[in-house]
Amino acid sequence: MDFVINVKKMPLSGETILGEDVNLVPGGKGANQAYAVGKLGGQVDMIGAVGDDLYGRMLIENLQNVGVGISGIEIIQGTPTGNAFISVDEGGENSIIVVQGANNKLTTQMIDKHVNLIKRADIIIMQLEIPLEVVEYVKTLAQEKLIILDPAPAQDDLPKQFLEGFTIVKPNETELQTLIGKKLETKEELISGAEELLEKGIQTVIVTLGGDGALLVTKDKTEYFKAQKVTAVDTTAAGDCFTAALALALSKGKAYAEAIQFGNSVSGIVVTRKGAQTSIPTMEEVIEKMKEEEKE
């Protein structure tokens, strides 16, 4: 569950500032991605964990409202649902603190109960809000699948072979810097950083650049995809919705270029609205936006 605080600017270390308002909205990276696929008309199941509390029930109900399969969501007794505390400044940029809660209680034994969901899926999306051993275990179960890793929250101490075997790793600029342990300031440096990730056994790296679009980096090519300019009010769910849209397009047989452009269009709508799941558009809204972009 997301606690979203709107502020004029982000606080400095040791600084106390006043928030303008606070909103409680359904969120969580995996939940946002599942919700987005569902709202865009895709078939999706979620495997995860919530606490036996009001927030957990709210999250499950919200997913059901857009057709997400929730049979894989475990309800953990005695542990609260995971929360994120999100500050959003006047430019729509965000800073997020995640308290894992029930997410951290997901186990490989729980995954075994829902292995049928993994086996029947075309694409698997994972994040790092659950234990690393669970991510690695699912990867072994889904070796023949297209597997997307959204490496957030970013970690600089991942096991050496952890990234090997993912089809796509999709960091943003900050996450890419954390993964390779270098500061990357130019587009050329970002490309070089993505190429370093490829050396870890990844097939494709897609780096999201916020309002600047996205980079596609493979062993054979590098391609830049420009995003349409919009006025952002909240970027909280932009990356999650890009990932969801990318996965949905790839599941329909679209090439990377078309899938990334679709992801840019979806996230371009999301950032103009407040909230995480509350900002996610329908497919009809996305199609209309893409038609407008073609005219520009």
C-alpha positions as CSV (number, residue, x, y, z in Angstrom):
1,M,0.0,0.0,0.0
2,D,1.3,3.4,-0.9
3,F,1.3,6.5,1.4
4,V,1.8,9.4,-1.0
5,I,2.9,12.7,0.3
6,N,3.0,15.7,-2.0
7,V,5.7,18.2,-1.2
8,K,7.1,21.4,-2.8
9,K,10.6,20.0,-2.7
10,M,12.5,16.9,-1.4
11,P,13.9,17.4,2.1
12,L,17.7,17.6,2.5
13,S,19.4,15.4,5.1
14,G,18.4,16.6,8.5
15,E,15.7,18.9,7.1
16,T,12.1,18.9,8.2
17,I,9.6,20.1,5.6
18,L,5.8,20.4,5.4
19,G,3.8,18.1,3.2
20,E,0.9,19.5,1.3
21,D,-1.4,16.4,1.6
22,V,-1.2,12.7,1.9
23,N,-3.1,10.0,0.1
24,L,-3.5,6.3,0.6
25,V,-3.5,4.4,-2.7
26,P,-3.0,0.8,-3.7
27,G,0.6,0.2,-4.9
28,G,3.6,-2.1,-4.8
29,K,5.8,-2.8,-7.9
30,G,4.4,-6.2,-8.7
31,A,0.8,-5.2,-7.9
32,N,1.2,-2.1,-10.1
33,Q,2.5,-4.1,-13.0
34,A,-0.2,-6.8,-12.6
35,Y,-2.9,-4.1,-12.3
36,A,-1.6,-2.3,-15.4
37,V,-1.6,-5.5,-17.5
38,G,-5.2,-6.2,-16.4
39,K,-6.5,-2.7,-17.0
40,L,-4.9,-2.7,-20.4
41,G,-6.9,-5.9,-21.2
42,G,-4.2,-8.5,-20.7
43,Q,-4.6,-11.9,-19.0
44,V,-2.4,-11.9,-15.8
45,D,-2.0,-13.7,-12.5
46,M,0.0,-12.4,-9.6
47,I,2.0,-14.4,-7.1
48,G,2.9,-12.5,-4.0
49,A,2.0,-12.0,-0.3
50,V,0.0,-9.6,1.8
51,G,-0.8,-9.4,5.5
52,D,-4.1,-10.4,7.0
53,D,-5.1,-6.8,7.4
54,L,-7.2,-4.1,5.8
55,Y,-4.5,-3.0,3.4
56,G,-4.0,-6.5,2.1
57,R,-7.7,-6.9,1.5
58,M,-7.8,-3.6,-0.3
59,L,-4.9,-4.6,-2.5
60,I,-6.5,-7.9,-3.5
61,E,-9.9,-6.3,-4.2
62,N,-8.3,-3.7,-6.4
63,L,-6.5,-6.3,-8.4
64,Q,-9.7,-8.3,-8.8
65,N,-11.5,-5.2,-10.1
66,V,-9.4,-5.3,-13.3
67,G,-9.4,-9.1,-13.7
68,V,-6.0,-10.0,-12.2
69,G,-5.9,-13.6,-11.0
70,I,-5.3,-13.6,-7.3
71,S,-5.1,-17.3,-6.5
72,G,-1.3,-17.0,-6.1
73,I,-1.4,-14.3,-3.5
74,E,-0.6,-15.7,0.0
75,I,-2.1,-14.1,3.1
76,I,0.5,-14.1,5.9
77,Q,-0.7,-14.2,9.5
78,G,1.0,-11.9,12.0
79,T,2.9,-9.8,9.4
80,P,1.6,-6.5,8.0
81,T,1.1,-5.8,4.3
82,G,4.1,-4.2,2.7
83,N,4.0,-0.4,2.5
84,A,5.7,2.3,0.5
85,F,6.2,5.9,1.7
86,I,6.4,8.1,-1.4
87,S,7.3,11.8,-1.6
88,V,6.3,13.6,-4.8
89,D,7.6,17.1,-5.5
90,E,6.1,19.8,-7.7
91,G,7.9,18.5,-10.8
92,G,6.3,15.0,-10.3
93,E,9.6,13.4,-9.3
94,N,9.5,10.9,-6.5
95,S,11.5,9.4,-3.6
96,I,10.3,6.1,-2.2
97,I,11.0,4.1,1.0
98,V,9.7,0.5,0.9
99,V,8.9,-1.5,4.0
100,Q,8.6,-5.1,2.7
101,G,6.3,-6.5,5.3
102,A,4.6,-9.6,4.0
103,N,6.5,-9.4,0.7
104,N,9.6,-10.5,2.6
105,K,7.8,-13.6,3.9
106,L,7.3,-15.1,0.4
107,T,9.1,-18.5,0.3
108,T,10.0,-21.0,-2.4
109,Q,7.5,-23.4,-0.7
110,M,4.8,-20.9,-1.4
111,I,6.0,-20.7,-5.0
112,D,5.7,-24.5,-5.4
113,K,2.0,-24.2,-4.5
114,H,1.4,-22.0,-7.5
115,V,3.9,-23.4,-10.0
116,N,1.0,-24.0,-12.4
117,L,0.7,-20.2,-12.9
118,I,4.3,-20.0,-13.8
119,K,4.1,-23.0,-16.2
120,R,1.1,-21.6,-18.2
121,A,2.5,-18.0,-18.4
122,D,4.1,-16.6,-21.6
123,I,6.1,-14.0,-19.7
124,I,7.2,-13.7,-16.1
125,I,7.9,-10.3,-14.5
126,M,9.8,-10.1,-11.2
127,Q,11.1,-7.3,-9.0
128,L,13.4,-7.2,-5.9
129,E,10.7,-6.4,-3.3
130,I,10.7,-10.1,-2.5
131,P,13.5,-12.3,-1.2
132,L,16.3,-12.9,-3.7
133,E,16.2,-16.7,-3.2
134,V,12.6,-16.6,-4.4
135,V,13.5,-14.6,-7.5
136,E,16.3,-17.1,-8.3
137,Y,14.0,-20.0,-7.7
138,V,11.3,-18.7,-10.0
139,K,13.9,-18.1,-12.7
140,T,14.9,-21.8,-12.5
141,L,11.3,-22.8,-12.9
142,A,10.8,-20.5,-15.9
143,Q,13.9,-21.1,-17.9
144,E,12.0,-21.6,-21.1
145,K,10.0,-18.4,-20.6
146,L,10.6,-14.8,-21.4
147,I,11.6,-13.4,-18.0
148,I,11.7,-9.7,-17.2
149,L,13.5,-8.4,-14.1
150,D,12.7,-5.0,-12.8
151,P,15.7,-4.6,-10.5
152,A,14.0,-2.3,-7.9
153,P,14.6,-1.6,-5.2
154,A,18.2,-1.5,-6.6
155,Q,20.8,-3.5,-4.7
156,D,24.6,-3.1,-5.1
157,D,25.4,-6.5,-3.5
158,L,23.6,-9.0,-5.7
159,P,25.1,-12.5,-5.8
160,K,27.6,-12.7,-8.7
161,Q,25.5,-14.9,-11.0
162,F,22.2,-13.5,-10.0
163,L,21.4,-11.6,-13.2
164,E,22.4,-14.5,-15.5
165,G,19.5,-16.0,-17.4
166,F,17.1,-13.1,-17.4
167,T,15.8,-12.3,-20.9
168,I,15.3,-8.6,-20.1
169,V,16.6,-6.5,-17.3
170,K,14.9,-3.1,-17.1
171,P,16.5,-0.6,-14.8
172,N,16.1,3.1,-14.7
173,E,19.1,5.3,-14.7
174,T,19.6,5.2,-11.0
175,E,19.2,1.5,-10.8
176,L,21.6,0.9,-13.6
177,Q,24.3,2.9,-11.7
178,T,23.7,0.9,-8.6
179,L,23.9,-2.4,-10.5
180,I,27.3,-1.7,-12.0
181,G,28.6,0.5,-9.2
182,K,29.4,3.5,-11.4
183,K,28.1,7.0,-11.9
184,L,26.6,7.4,-15.4
185,E,25.9,11.0,-16.5
186,T,25.7,10.9,-20.3
187,K,23.7,8.7,-22.8
188,E,27.0,7.2,-23.9
189,E,27.9,6.2,-20.4
190,L,24.4,4.7,-19.9
191,I,24.9,2.6,-23.0
192,S,28.3,1.5,-21.8
193,G,26.7,0.6,-18.4
194,A,24.0,-1.4,-20.1
195,E,26.6,-3.3,-22.1
196,E,28.3,-4.2,-18.9
197,L,25.1,-5.8,-17.7
198,L,24.9,-7.8,-20.9
199,E,28.2,-9.4,-19.9
200,K,26.5,-10.9,-16.8
201,G,24.5,-13.2,-19.0
202,I,21.5,-11.0,-19.9
203,Q,20.0,-11.1,-23.4
204,T,18.6,-7.6,-23.4
205,V,18.8,-4.4,-21.3
206,I,16.2,-1.7,-21.5
207,V,17.0,1.4,-19.6
208,T,14.1,3.8,-18.9
209,L,15.1,7.5,-18.9
210,G,12.1,9.1,-17.4
211,G,10.8,11.9,-19.7
212,D,13.7,11.3,-22.1
213,G,12.4,7.9,-23.2
214,A,14.2,4.6,-23.2
215,L,17.4,2.8,-24.4
216,L,17.4,-0.7,-25.9
217,V,20.8,-2.4,-25.7
218,T,21.5,-5.9,-27.0
219,K,24.7,-7.5,-28.2
220,D,23.8,-6.7,-31.8
221,K,22.4,-3.2,-31.5
222,T,21.6,-0.1,-29.5
223,E,18.5,2.0,-30.1
224,Y,17.1,5.1,-28.5
225,F,13.4,5.7,-28.2
226,K,12.3,9.2,-27.6
227,A,9.3,9.9,-25.3
228,Q,6.6,12.5,-26.1
229,K,6.9,15.6,-23.9
230,V,4.2,15.8,-21.2
231,T,3.7,17.8,-18.0
232,A,4.4,15.3,-15.2
233,V,2.5,15.6,-11.9
234,D,3.5,12.2,-10.5
235,T,6.1,9.7,-11.8
236,T,5.5,7.0,-9.1
237,A,4.1,4.3,-11.3
238,A,5.7,5.3,-14.6
239,G,8.4,2.6,-14.6
240,D,6.0,-0.1,-13.4
241,C,3.5,0.7,-16.2
242,F,6.3,0.8,-18.8
243,T,7.3,-2.7,-17.7
244,A,3.7,-3.9,-17.8
245,A,3.0,-2.4,-21.2
246,L,6.3,-3.8,-22.6
247,A,5.4,-7.3,-21.4
248,L,1.9,-7.1,-22.7
249,A,3.1,-6.0,-26.2
250,L,5.8,-8.7,-26.3
251,S,3.2,-11.3,-25.3
252,K,1.2,-10.3,-28.4
253,G,4.2,-10.9,-30.6
254,K,5.3,-7.3,-31.0
255,A,9.0,-6.5,-31.7
256,Y,11.1,-4.7,-29.1
257,A,10.8,-1.4,-30.9
258,E,7.0,-1.4,-31.0
259,A,6.8,-2.7,-27.4
260,I,9.0,0.0,-26.1
261,Q,7.1,2.7,-28.0
262,F,3.9,1.3,-26.5
263,G,5.5,1.4,-23.0
264,N,6.5,5.0,-23.6
265,S,2.9,5.9,-24.5
266,V,1.4,4.2,-21.5
267,S,3.9,5.8,-19.0
268,G,3.4,9.2,-20.8
269,I,-0.3,9.1,-19.7
270,V,0.5,7.8,-16.2
271,V,2.8,10.6,-15.2
272,T,0.1,13.2,-16.0
273,R,-2.1,11.7,-13.2
274,K,-1.7,11.4,-9.5
275,G,-1.3,8.0,-7.7
276,A,0.0,4.6,-8.7
277,Q,-2.7,2.3,-9.8
278,T,-5.2,5.2,-9.9
279,S,-3.1,6.7,-12.7
280,I,-3.1,3.7,-15.1
281,P,-5.0,4.1,-18.3
282,T,-7.3,1.8,-20.3
283,M,-6.2,0.4,-23.7
284,E,-8.7,2.8,-25.4
285,E,-7.0,5.8,-23.8
286,V,-3.6,4.6,-24.9
287,I,-4.7,4.0,-28.5
288,E,-6.2,7.5,-28.6
289,K,-2.9,9.0,-27.2
290,M,-0.8,7.1,-29.8
291,K,-3.1,8.4,-32.6
292,E,-2.4,12.0,-31.3
293,E,1.3,11.3,-31.2
294,E,1.3,10.2,-34.8
295,K,-0.2,13.5,-35.8
296,E,2.6,15.5,-34.1
